[in-house]
Amino acid sequence: MAAGATGSPLYAWRFDSGRICLDLVATSEPAPGGPGTLEGSGQLARWLVGAGLLPPGTPLADVDGRWAGRFAELRECVTALVRAELDGRRAEAALERVNAFAAGAPPGIRAVRSADGRLVRALSSAPECSALLAAVARDAVELLTDPAARARLRQCEGDNCHRVYLDTSRGRRRRWCSSEVCGNRERVARHRRRAAAVSRA
C-alpha cells in the first residue's frame, strides 16, 4: 500500500489505517479542512492514486460519478463488515456484496522504464472500475479471513474519531489511529485540563 502525500492539498486523506480497505472506510467522513467523502469523481481519482491503486500519471478521464457511486457502495459494505466484526455481530448482506465485488479480477500491472531509466509500475490496460473495486474488496476479504490480522482491528480511542485501523505496534498497545493526529489532540486536551485545574486551585 502506498502512502499518500498527506501534506498536499490533493491528498487530504490519510493512508495509515494499515490496509487499503480500511483507508476506504475512513473516507466515510470528511477530512477536517480537506475534501469530502469521495462522492465527487475528481476526489475519487485522487484517492485512487493516493491509496496506491493507480500509479501516478495514470490517465483518469474515465473516472466519473458512476465510479464514485460504486466505491461508495463498497465502502458502505466493508464498513458494515468491519463494524460487525468489532461488535461480534454478523452482516450477511454486506458480506455477499463484498464477495461479489471481490469476484472480479484486479488490475493487471507491468514494469516499465521511466524517463530516467528506472523501473516503475504501470497498469497493463486502461483502469476499469470493476477491477479497482475487486482489488479493494479482495483486501477486505483477506483481512477478515486472516485470524491474526482480524485480531488486530482496533477502533480509535480519540474523541469523535470513528476510524478503524490495524494495530501492528509491539505489544498491541496502540490507542489511536494516528499518534500525530488523535494522540496529539488527546495530549493537548489533557494539558489544558491540567492547566485549568491548576488555575482553579
ROSE-4610 file (N, C-alpha, C; in Angstrom, 1 decimal, always signed):
// ROSE-4610
residu = [M/M/M/A/A/A/A/A/A/G/G/G/A/A/A/T/T/T/G/G/G/S/S/S/P/P/P/L/L/L/Y/Y/Y/A/A/A/W/W/W/R/R/R/F/F/F/D/D/D/S/S/S/G/G/G/R/R/R/I/I/I/C/C/C/L/L/L/D/D/D/L/L/L/V/V/V/A/A/A/T/T/T/S/S/S/E/E/E/P/P/P/A/A/A/P/P/P/G/G/G/G/G/G/P/P/P/G/G/G/T/T/T/L/L/L/E/E/E/G/G/G/S/S/S/G/G/G/Q/Q/Q/L/L/L/A/A/A/R/R/R/W/W/W/L/L/L/V/V/V/G/G/G/A/A/A/G/G/G/L/L/L/L/L/L/P/P/P/P/P/P/G/G/G/T/T/T/P/P/P/L/L/L/A/A/A/D/D/D/V/V/V/D/D/D/G/G/G/R/R/R/W/W/W/A/A/A/G/G/G/R/R/R/F/F/F/A/A/A/E/E/E/L/L/L/R/R/R/E/E/E/C/C/C/V/V/V/T/T/T/A/A/A/L/L/L/V/V/V/R/R/R/A/A/A/E/E/E/L/L/L/D/D/D/G/G/G/R/R/R/R/R/R/A/A/A/E/E/E/A/A/A/A/A/A/L/L/L/E/E/E/R/R/R/V/V/V/N/N/N/A/A/A/F/F/F/A/A/A/A/A/A/G/G/G/A/A/A/P/P/P/P/P/P/G/G/G/I/I/I/R/R/R/A/A/A/V/V/V/R/R/R/S/S/S/A/A/A/D/D/D/G/G/G/R/R/R/L/L/L/V/V/V/R/R/R/A/A/A/L/L/L/S/S/S/S/S/S/A/A/A/P/P/P/E/E/E/C/C/C/S/S/S/A/A/A/L/L/L/L/L/L/A/A/A/A/A/A/V/V/V/A/A/A/R/R/R/D/D/D/A/A/A/V/V/V/E/E/E/L/L/L/L/L/L/T/T/T/D/D/D/P/P/P/A/A/A/A/A/A/R/R/R/A/A/A/R/R/R/L/L/L/R/R/R/Q/Q/Q/C/C/C/E/E/E/G/G/G/D/D/D/N/N/N/C/C/C/H/H/H/R/R/R/V/V/V/Y/Y/Y/L/L/L/D/D/D/T/T/T/S/S/S/R/R/R/G/G/G/R/R/R/R/R/R/R/R/R/R/R/R/W/W/W/C/C/C/S/S/S/S/S/S/E/E/E/V/V/V/C/C/C/G/G/G/N/N/N/R/R/R/E/E/E/R/R/R/V/V/V/A/A/A/R/R/R/H/H/H/R/R/R/R/R/R/R/R/R/A/A/A/A/A/A/A/A/A/V/V/V/S/S/S/R/R/R/A/A/A]
num = [1/1/1/2/2/2/3/3/3/4/4/4/5/5/5/6/6/6/7/7/7/8/8/8/9/9/9/10/10/10/11/11/11/12/12/12/13/13/13/14/14/14/15/15/15/16/16/16/17/17/17/18/18/18/19/19/19/20/20/20/21/21/21/22/22/22/23/23/23/24/24/24/25/25/25/26/26/26/27/27/27/28/28/28/29/29/29/30/30/30/31/31/31/32/32/32/33/33/33/34/34/34/35/35/35/36/36/36/37/37/37/38/38/38/39/39/39/40/40/40/41/41/41/42/42/42/43/43/43/44/44/44/45/45/45/46/46/46/47/47/47/48/48/48/49/49/49/50/50/50/51/51/51/52/52/52/53/53/53/54/54/54/55/55/55/56/56/56/57/57/57/58/58/58/59/59/59/60/60/60/61/61/61/62/62/62/63/63/63/64/64/64/65/65/65/66/66/66/67/67/67/68/68/68/69/69/69/70/70/70/71/71/71/72/72/72/73/73/73/74/74/74/75/75/75/76/76/76/77/77/77/78/78/78/79/79/79/80/80/80/81/81/81/82/82/82/83/83/83/84/84/84/85/85/85/86/86/86/87/87/87/88/88/88/89/89/89/90/90/90/91/91/91/92/92/92/93/93/93/94/94/94/95/95/95/96/96/96/97/97/97/98/98/98/99/99/99/100/100/100/101/101/101/102/102/102/103/103/103/104/104/104/105/105/105/106/106/106/107/107/107/108/108/108/109/109/109/110/110/110/111/111/111/112/112/112/113/113/113/114/114/114/115/115/115/116/116/116/117/117/117/118/118/118/119/119/119/120/120/120/121/121/121/122/122/122/123/123/123/124/124/124/125/125/125/126/126/126/127/127/127/128/128/128/129/129/129/130/130/130/131/131/131/132/132/132/133/133/133/134/134/134/135/135/135/136/136/136/137/137/137/138/138/138/139/139/139/140/140/140/141/141/141/142/142/142/143/143/143/144/144/144/145/145/145/146/146/146/147/147/147/148/148/148/149/149/149/150/150/150/151/151/151/152/152/152/153/153/153/154/154/154/155/155/155/156/156/156/157/157/157/158/158/158/159/159/159/160/160/160/161/161/161/162/162/162/163/163/163/164/164/164/165/165/165/166/166/166/167/167/167/168/168/168/169/169/169/170/170/170/171/171/171/172/172/172/173/173/173/174/174/174/175/175/175/176/176/176/177/177/177/178/178/178/179/179/179/180/180/180/181/181/181/182/182/182/183/183/183/184/184/184/185/185/185/186/186/186/187/187/187/188/188/188/189/189/189/190/190/190/191/191/191/192/192/192/193/193/193/194/194/194/195/195/195/196/196/196/197/197/197/198/198/198/199/199/199/200/200/200/201/201/201]
x = [+0.8/+0.0/+0.9/+0.6/+1.4/+0.9/+1.8/+1.5/+1.1/+0.0/-0.4/+0.4/+0.5/+1.2/+0.3/+0.2/-0.9/-0.6/+0.6/+0.8/+0.3/-0.1/-0.6/-2.0/-2.5/-4.0/-4.7/-4.0/-4.7/-5.0/-4.2/-4.4/-4.6/-5.8/-6.2/-6.5/-6.7/-7.0/-5.7/-5.8/-4.6/-4.7/-3.5/-3.4/-2.6/-3.1/-2.3/-3.1/-4.2/-5.0/-4.4/-3.4/-2.8/-3.3/-4.4/-5.0/-5.7/-5.7/-6.3/-7.8/-8.4/-9.9/-10.3/-9.4/-9.7/-9.5/-8.6/-8.4/-9.6/-10.3/-11.5/-12.6/-12.7/-13.7/-13.5/-12.3/-12.0/-12.5/-12.9/-13.3/-14.8/-15.5/-16.9/-17.2/-16.2/-16.4/-15.4/-15.9/-14.9/-13.7/-12.6/-11.3/-11.4/-11.0/-11.0/-10.2/-10.8/-10.0/-9.7/-10.3/-9.9/-11.2/-11.1/-12.2/-13.2/-14.3/-15.4/-15.1/-16.1/-16.1/-16.0/-15.3/-15.1/-16.4/-17.4/-18.6/-18.3/-17.4/-17.0/-16.0/-16.1/-15.2/-13.8/-13.6/-12.2/-11.6/-12.4/-11.9/-11.5/-12.4/-12.1/-10.9/-10.7/-9.5/-8.2/-8.3/-7.1/-6.9/-8.0/-7.9/-7.3/-7.7/-7.2/-5.7/-5.2/-3.7/-3.0/-3.6/-3.0/-3.0/-4.0/-4.0/-3.1/-2.5/-1.6/-2.3/-3.6/-4.4/-4.0/-3.7/-3.3/-1.9/-1.0/+0.3/+0.1/+0.9/+0.9/+1.0/+0.3/+0.3/-0.7/-1.4/-2.4/-3.5/-3.9/-5.0/-6.3/-7.0/-8.2/-9.5/-9.5/-10.7/-11.9/-11.8/-12.9/-13.6/-12.8/-13.4/-14.5/-15.7/-16.9/-17.8/-18.9/-19.8/-20.3/-20.4/-20.8/-19.8/-18.5/-17.4/-17.5/-17.7/-17.8/-19.0/-20.1/-21.2/-20.9/-20.2/-19.9/-18.8/-17.9/-16.9/-17.6/-18.6/-19.4/-20.1/-20.7/-21.4/-20.4/-19.2/-18.3/-17.8/-17.6/-17.2/-18.3/-19.5/-20.6/-20.6/-20.4/-20.4/-19.2/-18.0/-16.8/-17.0/-17.5/-17.7/-18.6/-19.7/-20.7/-20.0/-19.2/-18.5/-17.5/-16.7/-15.7/-16.3/-17.3/-18.0/-18.7/-19.3/-19.9/-18.8/-17.7/-16.6/-16.1/-16.0/-15.6/-16.6/-17.9/-19.0/-19.5/-18.8/-19.2/-20.5/-20.9/-22.2/-21.9/-23.0/-22.8/-23.5/-23.0/-23.5/-23.6/-24.5/-24.5/-24.8/-25.7/-25.9/-24.7/-24.0/-22.7/-21.7/-21.6/-20.7/-20.9/-22.2/-22.5/-22.0/-22.2/-21.8/-20.3/-19.6/-18.1/-17.6/-18.2/-17.7/-18.0/-19.1/-19.4/-18.4/-18.1/-17.0/-15.7/-15.4/-14.1/-13.9/-15.0/-15.0/-14.4/-14.3/-13.7/-12.2/-11.5/-10.1/-9.5/-8.5/-7.9/-7.1/-6.7/-6.0/-4.7/-4.4/-3.1/-2.0/-0.8/+0.3/+1.5/+2.3/+3.6/+4.7/+5.9/+7.0/+7.4/+7.6/+8.0/+9.2/+9.9/+11.0/+10.5/+10.9/+10.5/+11.5/+11.3/+12.1/+13.6/+13.8/+15.2/+15.8/+15.0/+15.5/+15.2/+14.5/+14.1/+12.9/+12.8/+11.6/+10.5/+9.3/+8.2/+7.0/+6.0/+4.8/+3.8/+3.1/+2.1/+1.0/-0.2/-1.3/-1.1/-1.5/-1.4/-2.4/-3.5/-4.5/-5.1/-6.0/-6.7/-7.4/-7.5/-8.1/-9.6/-10.1/-11.5/-12.0/-13.2/-13.8/-14.0/-14.5/-14.7/-13.4/-12.3/-11.0/-10.5/-10.6/-10.2/-11.0/-12.4/-13.2/-12.8/-12.5/-12.1/-10.8/-9.9/-8.6/-8.9/-9.8/-10.1/-11.0/-11.9/-12.8/-11.9/-11.0/-10.1/-9.3/-8.8/-8.1/-9.0/-10.2/-11.2/-11.4/-11.5/-11.7/-10.4/-9.2/-8.0/-7.9/-8.2/-8.1/-9.1/-10.3/-11.3/-11.3/-10.6/-10.4/-9.1/-8.2/-6.9/-7.1/-7.1/-7.4/-6.4/-5.1/-4.1/-4.4/-4.6/-4.9/-6.2/-7.2/-8.5/-8.5/-7.6/-7.5/-6.8/-6.2/-5.5/-6.4/-7.6/-8.5/-8.8/-8.8/-9.0/-9.8/-10.7/-11.4/-10.6/-10.3/-9.6/-10.3/-9.5/-10.0/-10.1/-9.7/-9.8/-11.2/-11.4/-12.7/-13.2/-14.5/-15.2/-14.4/-13.6/-12.9/-13.5/-13.9/-14.5/-13.7/-12.4/-11.5/-11.2/-11.1/-10.7/-9.3/-8.4/-7.1/-6.6/-5.5/-4.8/-3.7/-3.7/-2.7/-1.5/-0.5/+0.7/+1.9/+1.5/+2.5/+3.0/+4.2/+4.7/+3.9/+3.4/+2.6/+1.1/+0.8/-0.6/-1.2/-0.5/-1.0/-1.4/-1.4/-1.8/-3.2/-3.4/-4.7/-5.4/-4.6/-5.2/-4.9/-5.7/-5.5/-4.2/-3.8/-2.6/-2.2/-0.9/-0.4/-0.2/+0.1/+0.2/-1.1/-2.2/-3.5/-4.3/-4.9/-5.8/-4.9/-3.8/-2.9/-2.5/-2.1/-1.7/-2.9/-4.1/-5.3/-5.6/-5.4/-5.7/-4.6/-3.4/-2.3/-2.6/-3.0/-3.3/-4.5/-5.5/-6.7/-6.3/-5.5/-5.0/-4.2/-3.4/-2.6/-3.5/-4.6/-5.5/-6.3/-6.7/-7.4/-6.5/-5.2/-4.3/-4.1/-3.9/-3.8/-5.0/-6.2/-7.4/-7.5/-7.1/-7.2/-6.3/-5.1/-4.1/-4.6/-5.2/-5.7/-6.9/-7.7/-8.8/-8.3/-7.1/-6.6/-6.2]
y = [-1.2/+0.0/+1.2/+2.1/+3.3/+4.4/+5.1/+6.2/+7.4/+8.1/+9.3/+10.5/+11.5/+12.7/+13.6/+13.3/+13.9/+15.4/+15.9/+17.3/+18.1/+17.4/+18.0/+18.3/+19.4/+19.6/+18.6/+17.9/+16.9/+15.6/+15.5/+14.2/+14.6/+15.1/+15.5/+14.2/+13.1/+11.8/+11.3/+10.5/+9.7/+8.3/+7.7/+6.3/+5.6/+5.6/+5.0/+4.0/+3.5/+2.5/+1.1/+0.9/-0.4/-1.4/-1.0/-1.8/-0.8/-1.1/-0.2/-0.2/-1.4/-1.4/-0.5/-0.4/+0.4/+1.9/+2.2/+3.5/+4.0/+3.1/+3.4/+3.7/+2.8/+3.0/+4.4/+4.9/+6.1/+7.3/+7.1/+8.3/+8.5/+7.8/+7.9/+9.3/+9.9/+11.2/+12.2/+13.4/+14.4/+14.6/+14.8/+15.1/+16.5/+16.8/+18.2/+19.1/+20.1/+21.1/+20.5/+19.4/+18.8/+18.5/+17.6/+17.3/+16.5/+16.2/+15.4/+13.9/+13.1/+11.7/+10.9/+11.3/+10.6/+10.6/+11.3/+11.3/+12.0/+12.9/+13.5/+12.7/+12.6/+11.8/+12.3/+13.6/+14.1/+13.7/+13.7/+13.3/+11.8/+11.0/+9.6/+9.3/+10.0/+9.8/+10.1/+11.2/+11.5/+10.4/+10.0/+8.9/+7.6/+7.3/+6.0/+6.1/+7.3/+7.4/+7.5/+8.2/+8.3/+7.0/+6.2/+4.9/+3.8/+4.2/+3.3/+2.3/+2.5/+1.6/+2.0/+3.2/+3.6/+4.3/+4.0/+4.7/+6.1/+7.0/+8.4/+8.6/+9.5/+9.8/+8.9/+8.0/+7.2/+8.1/+8.0/+8.8/+8.5/+9.5/+9.2/+9.8/+10.0/+10.6/+9.7/+8.4/+7.5/+7.5/+8.1/+8.1/+9.1/+8.6/+9.5/+9.3/+9.9/+9.8/+8.3/+7.6/+6.2/+5.4/+5.7/+5.0/+5.4/+6.7/+7.2/+6.5/+6.3/+5.6/+4.2/+3.5/+2.1/+2.0/+2.9/+2.9/+3.2/+4.1/+4.4/+3.2/+2.4/+1.2/+0.2/+0.0/-0.9/-0.4/+0.9/+1.4/+1.1/+1.3/+1.0/-0.5/-1.4/-2.8/-3.2/-2.7/-3.0/-2.4/-1.2/-0.6/-1.5/-1.9/-2.8/-4.1/-4.7/-5.9/-5.7/-4.6/-4.4/-4.0/-3.2/-2.8/-4.1/-4.9/-6.2/-7.0/-7.1/-7.9/-7.4/-6.1/-5.5/-5.7/-5.7/-5.8/-7.3/-8.2/-9.6/-9.9/-9.2/-9.4/-10.0/-10.2/-10.7/-9.6/-9.5/-8.6/-9.4/-10.2/-11.2/-10.5/-9.5/-8.8/-8.1/-7.4/-6.8/-7.8/-8.9/-10.0/-10.4/-10.6/-11.1/-10.0/-8.8/-7.7/-7.6/-7.7/-7.6/-8.8/-10.0/-11.2/-11.0/-10.4/-10.1/-9.2/-8.1/-7.2/-7.9/-8.7/-9.4/-10.5/-10.9/-12.0/-11.5/-10.2/-9.7/-9.8/-9.6/-9.7/-8.3/-8.2/-6.9/-6.4/-5.2/-4.6/-5.4/-5.6/-6.1/-5.0/-5.4/-4.4/-4.9/-4.0/-4.3/-3.3/-3.7/-2.8/-2.1/-0.8/-0.1/+0.9/+1.4/+2.3/+3.7/+4.4/+5.9/+6.7/+8.0/+8.8/+8.8/+8.5/+8.5/+7.0/+6.1/+4.7/+3.8/+4.3/+3.4/+2.6/+1.4/+0.6/+1.2/+1.4/+1.9/+1.0/+1.1/+0.3/+1.0/+0.3/+0.8/-0.2/+0.2/-0.7/-1.4/-2.6/-3.3/-2.7/-2.1/-1.5/-0.4/+0.3/+1.5/+1.0/+1.8/+1.4/+1.2/+0.1/-0.2/-0.2/+0.3/+0.5/-0.9/-1.9/-3.2/-3.8/-3.6/-4.2/-3.5/-2.2/-1.5/-1.8/-1.9/-2.4/-3.8/-4.6/-6.0/-6.0/-5.1/-5.0/-4.6/-3.7/-3.3/-4.3/-4.9/-5.9/-7.2/-7.5/-8.7/-8.4/-7.1/-6.8/-6.9/-6.6/-6.7/-8.2/-9.1/-10.5/-11.1/-10.7/-11.2/-10.8/-9.5/-9.0/-9.8/-10.0/-10.5/-12.0/-12.7/-14.1/-14.6/-13.6/-13.8/-13.6/-14.7/-14.6/-13.6/-13.7/-12.8/-11.4/-11.1/-9.7/-9.2/-10.0/-9.7/-9.3/-10.0/-9.8/-8.4/-7.8/-6.5/-5.3/-5.6/-4.5/-3.7/-2.4/-1.5/-0.3/+0.2/+1.4/+2.5/+3.6/+4.7/+5.2/+5.5/+6.0/+7.5/+8.1/+9.6/+10.1/+11.2/+11.8/+12.1/+11.7/+12.0/+11.4/+10.4/+9.7/+8.3/+8.0/+6.7/+5.8/+6.2/+5.4/+4.0/+3.0/+1.7/+1.5/+0.8/+0.6/-0.7/-1.1/-2.4/-2.1/-2.6/-2.4/-3.3/-2.8/-3.6/-3.2/-2.4/-2.0/-3.2/-3.0/-4.0/-4.0/-5.2/-5.3/-5.0/-4.6/-4.2/-3.2/-2.1/-1.1/+0.2/+0.2/+1.4/+1.8/+3.1/+3.5/+4.4/+5.0/+5.9/+5.5/+6.0/+5.8/+6.4/+7.6/+8.3/+9.0/+8.7/+9.4/+10.9/+11.3/+12.7/+13.4/+12.7/+13.4/+13.2/+12.1/+11.9/+11.8/+11.2/+11.1/+12.5/+13.4/+14.7/+15.5/+15.3/+16.0/+15.7/+14.4/+14.0/+14.6/+14.6/+15.2/+16.7/+17.4/+18.8/+19.0/+18.2/+18.3/+18.0/+17.0/+16.6/+17.7/+18.4/+19.5/+20.7/+20.9/+22.0/+21.7/+20.5/+20.1/+20.3/+19.9/+20.1/+21.6/+22.4/+23.8/+24.5/+24.0/+24.6/+24.2/+23.0/+22.5/+23.4/+23.6/+24.4/+25.9/+26.4/+27.8/+27.9/+26.8/+26.9/+26.6/+26.0/+25.7/+26.9]
z = [+0.0/+0.0/+0.0/-0.9/-0.9/+0.1/+0.6/+1.5/+0.7/+1.1/+0.4/+0.9/+0.0/+0.4/+1.2/+2.5/+3.3/+3.4/+3.1/+3.2/+2.0/+0.9/-0.3/-0.2/-0.8/-0.8/-1.6/-2.5/-3.3/-2.5/-1.4/-0.6/+0.8/+1.1/+2.5/+3.3/+2.6/+3.3/+3.8/+4.9/+5.4/+4.9/+4.7/+4.3/+5.3/+6.5/+7.6/+8.4/+7.9/+8.6/+8.7/+7.8/+7.8/+6.7/+6.1/+5.0/+4.1/+2.8/+1.8/+2.0/+2.4/+2.6/+3.8/+4.8/+6.0/+5.6/+4.7/+4.3/+3.5/+2.8/+2.1/+3.1/+4.1/+5.2/+5.8/+6.0/+6.6/+5.8/+4.5/+3.7/+3.9/+4.8/+5.0/+5.7/+6.3/+6.9/+6.3/+6.1/+5.5/+6.4/+5.8/+6.5/+6.9/+8.2/+8.7/+7.8/+7.3/+6.5/+5.1/+4.7/+3.5/+2.6/+1.7/+0.8/+1.5/+0.8/+1.3/+1.3/+0.9/+1.1/-0.2/-1.2/-2.4/-3.3/-3.0/-3.8/-5.2/-5.2/-6.5/-7.3/-8.6/-9.4/-9.3/-9.2/-9.0/-7.7/-6.6/-5.3/-5.4/-6.0/-6.1/-6.9/-8.0/-8.8/-8.0/-7.2/-6.4/-5.3/-4.7/-3.7/-4.2/-5.4/-6.1/-6.2/-6.6/-6.8/-5.4/-4.5/-3.2/-2.4/-2.6/-2.0/-2.6/-3.8/-4.5/-5.4/-5.6/-6.6/-8.0/-8.3/-9.6/-9.5/-10.4/-10.4/-10.8/-10.2/-10.6/-12.1/-12.7/-14.1/-14.9/-14.3/-15.0/-15.5/-16.8/-17.3/-16.5/-16.1/-15.2/-15.8/-17.1/-17.8/-17.6/-17.4/-17.3/-15.9/-14.9/-13.5/-13.5/-13.2/-13.2/-12.0/-12.0/-10.9/-10.7/-11.7/-11.6/-10.8/-11.1/-10.3/-8.8/-8.6/-7.2/-6.5/-7.1/-6.5/-6.2/-7.1/-6.8/-5.7/-5.6/-4.5/-3.2/-3.2/-2.0/-1.5/-2.5/-2.1/-1.4/-2.1/-1.5/-0.1/+0.0/+1.3/+2.4/+2.0/+3.0/+3.4/+2.5/+2.8/+3.6/+3.3/+4.1/+5.5/+5.6/+6.9/+7.7/+7.1/+7.9/+8.4/+7.5/+7.9/+9.0/+8.9/+9.9/+11.2/+11.2/+12.4/+13.1/+12.3/+12.8/+13.4/+12.8/+13.3/+14.7/+14.8/+16.1/+17.2/+16.8/+17.7/+18.0/+17.3/+17.4/+16.8/+15.7/+15.0/+13.6/+12.9/+11.5/+10.6/+9.4/+8.4/+7.1/+7.0/+5.8/+4.5/+4.5/+3.2/+2.7/+3.6/+3.3/+2.8/+3.5/+3.1/+1.7/+1.3/-0.1/-1.1/-0.8/-1.7/-1.9/-0.7/-0.8/-1.6/-1.3/-2.1/-3.6/-3.9/-5.4/-6.0/-5.2/-5.7/-5.9/-4.9/-4.9/-6.0/-6.6/-7.6/-8.9/-9.1/-10.3/-10.3/-11.4/-11.5/-11.2/-10.3/-10.0/-11.2/-11.2/-12.4/-12.7/-13.9/-14.3/-14.3/-13.8/-13.7/-14.5/-14.8/-15.5/-15.1/-15.3/-15.0/-16.3/-16.3/-17.5/-17.1/-18.1/-17.8/-17.7/-16.7/-16.6/-17.5/-17.6/-18.4/-18.0/-16.7/-16.2/-16.2/-16.7/-16.8/-15.7/-14.7/-13.5/-13.9/-13.3/-13.4/-12.5/-13.1/-12.3/-12.7/-11.8/-12.0/-12.9/-13.8/-14.7/-14.8/-15.2/-15.5/-16.9/-17.0/-18.3/-19.3/-18.8/-19.7/-19.0/-19.6/-19.0/-17.8/-16.7/-15.5/-15.6/-15.0/-15.1/-13.6/-13.5/-12.2/-11.5/-12.2/-11.5/-11.1/-11.8/-11.4/-10.1/-10.0/-8.9/-7.6/-7.9/-6.8/-6.3/-7.2/-6.9/-6.0/-6.3/-5.5/-4.1/-3.9/-2.5/-1.8/-2.5/-1.9/-1.5/-2.4/-2.0/-0.8/-0.7/+0.5/+1.8/+1.7/+2.8/+3.1/+2.1/+2.3/+3.0/+2.5/+3.1/+4.5/+4.8/+6.2/+7.1/+6.7/+7.6/+7.7/+6.8/+6.9/+7.4/+7.8/+8.4/+10.0/+10.8/+12.2/+12.9/+12.5/+13.1/+12.8/+11.6/+11.2/+11.8/+11.7/+12.3/+13.7/+14.5/+15.9/+16.2/+15.2/+15.4/+15.0/+14.6/+14.3/+15.5/+15.4/+16.6/+16.2/+17.1/+16.9/+17.6/+16.9/+17.5/+18.8/+19.8/+21.1/+21.2/+20.1/+20.0/+20.1/+20.8/+20.8/+19.4/+19.2/+17.9/+16.7/+16.9/+15.8/+15.6/+14.4/+14.2/+13.3/+13.1/+12.3/+12.9/+12.0/+12.4/+11.7/+12.5/+12.0/+12.4/+11.8/+12.1/+13.1/+14.3/+15.3/+15.1/+14.5/+14.3/+15.2/+16.3/+17.3/+18.1/+18.6/+19.5/+20.8/+21.2/+22.4/+22.1/+20.9/+20.5/+21.5/+21.8/+22.7/+22.0/+20.7/+20.0/+20.3/+20.7/+21.1/+20.1/+19.2/+18.3/+16.8/+15.9/+14.5/+14.1/+14.7/+14.5/+15.7/+16.2/+17.3/+17.0/+15.8/+15.4/+15.3/+15.1/+15.0/+16.2/+16.4/+17.6/+18.9/+18.8/+20.0/+20.4/+19.5/+19.8/+20.4/+19.8/+20.3/+21.8/+22.1/+23.5/+24.4/+23.9/+24.8/+25.0/+24.0/+24.2/+25.1/+24.9/+25.8/+27.3/+27.5/+28.8/+29.4/+28.6/+29.1/+29.5/+28.7/+29.0/+30.3/+30.5/+31.7/+33.0/+32.9/+34.0/+34.3/+33.2/+33.4/+34.0/+33.6/+34.1/+35.6/+36.0/+37.4/+38.2/+37.7/+38.5/+38.7/+37.6/+37.7/+38.7/+38.9/+39.8/+41.3/+41.4/+42.8/+43.5]
